[in-house]
């Protein structure tokens, strides 16, 4: 429970209704307590941190002035929503964030009526808020919709698609977009838009003139003088403030203002709250505001594990074994030294995808395209047409956003683009929005694709080299965290394309394991005396080995950390069917549902693809497999 002595005001706030009972003069103190409580809570639990500190004042102001949840707030990405959750009924459980059955790390509609739109990926807020506003206005409902979006998220094309639509509607939607400009995303924000916003200065005089002119001249849609003045205003204002682009899209621009000046925020929002039509408020904030270590290291404090707030984050010790991300990062630098045409591309995930070292050693061959996954893939396609060897480093969940580009721009043209797909399969604490549970299904159906999944760190490095040398599009998908601990080596050796590895020779049943499931499958196979295969390749499958195993075994068990529907196991059944082979096949994988946030281990167990789950599933299907025969090791 919250300490009422340390937090005399926050302890009285369970919902925004309680917040609105305070006098406006007390809100600065409320914000101070909220900031301190957030630091204390995330220190206990870990989680997204710096972004929330940057919107403390904004969160207080919005919930104070707007009648939430009737008026609806749409938060972009959701990294910044811990303060929102604290003020909306989850104050005493916020320390359970990311834990199994605990508070979700992102807005989640099932969790609270105050979480109006589920989110986890960036740049969706304006589209969602616009859709909500349109639907309500068609019902004659004048409740207000507010979208909060960061300058990093504003780099995505989707945000501008929404702005253009909202500003161009004949019946203007009542939506307020708040641009939270902190010059940061997860990495440093990049791109021309960010630079423009960073040069921003306010013009209160101009805003006053504009509003006064509207009253005199009338609506720009019906008044020729109003249309003339509007065009004049856009050109004149564009010389002084960065509003022209937003104004030309049809939004009424206000700002920029200090997003930590709570009285100014309240005053500005009061004015905007009473206005109809599409408005954009530009605020300037500091990510990590109020906690000095976070202000000084905004990237490091973006997402944290538990820490002592009085001491800051503990010094990072060298991991006992490298993560798959580390393996990729080292391989990329080694491969770049050997291949001068290699280019590294990331959509705003330098740190997460392991490109920090590459960005320093090969700055002219490193491209951070901001939050623009579609552009990243087509950029790679363009490079490949000119003889380059582009490597797109991307999370599985974010590759979903660029699927059309993967198909239309890369695969159809059979271009040499390598996709290094991190966070594939079960991811864990970030929940369904960040799960990499679909990629095998949506990749294996694409013609010309080579698709691989490593069983260990050494194999990951070999597969990356194989994909780089392959003539055509290739993908290596690997999980979050560490593997079994097989030293990756330092060479750039490749694997024979489409050849699996027999790990154990047993009897009766063959377990065909893909990627990170191999270790658990091998454990079960040796217990029960079954054949175990590290399949390595999802596409193409090792047809020769599978047909041989089908002749000598009674049944197959496929295991993958991907949804069963359309996954690697489905490919095995398709091959058997094409060869007119009738035999039982047990498909094990992730469920046909979205798993909630929990540890990776919990989710693997829930899906039944840890060692215990694989064993139980086999014995339910073949009870007589309980008497083990000896499995012979054949892998080197």
Buried (B, 14 or more C-beta within 10 A) or exposed (E): EBEEEEBEBBBBBBBBEEBBEBEBEEBEEBBBBBBBBBBBBBBBBBBBBBBBBBBBBBBBBBBBBBBBBEBBBBBBBBBBBBBBBBBBBBBEBBBBBBBBEBBBBBBBEEBBEBBBBBBBBBBBBBBBBBBBBBEBBEEEEEBBBBBBBBBBBBBBEBBBEBBEBBBEBEEBBBBBBBBBBBBBBBBBBBBEBBEEBEEBEBBEEBBEBBEEBBEEBEEBEEBEEBBEBBEEBBEEBBEBBBBBBBBBBBBBBBBBBBBBBBEBBBEBBEBBBEBEBBBBBBBBBBBBBBBEBBBEBBBBBBBBEEBEBEEBBEEEEEEEBBBBBBBBBBBBBBBBEEBEBBBBBBBBBBBBBBBBEBBEEBEEBBBBBBBBBBBBBBBBBEBBEEEBBBBBBBBBBBBBBBBEBBBEBBBBBBBBBBBBBBBBBBBBBBBBBBBBBBBBBBBBEBEBBBBBBBBBBBBBBBBBBBBBBBEBBBBBBBBBBBBBEBEBEEEBEBBEBBEBBBBBBBBBBBBBBBBBBBBBBBBBBBBBBBBBBBBBBBBBBBEEBBEEBBEEBEBBBBBBBBBBBBBBBBBBBEBBEEEEBEEEBBBBBBBEEEBBBBBBEBBBBBBBBBBBBBBEBBBEEBEEBEEBEEBEEEEE
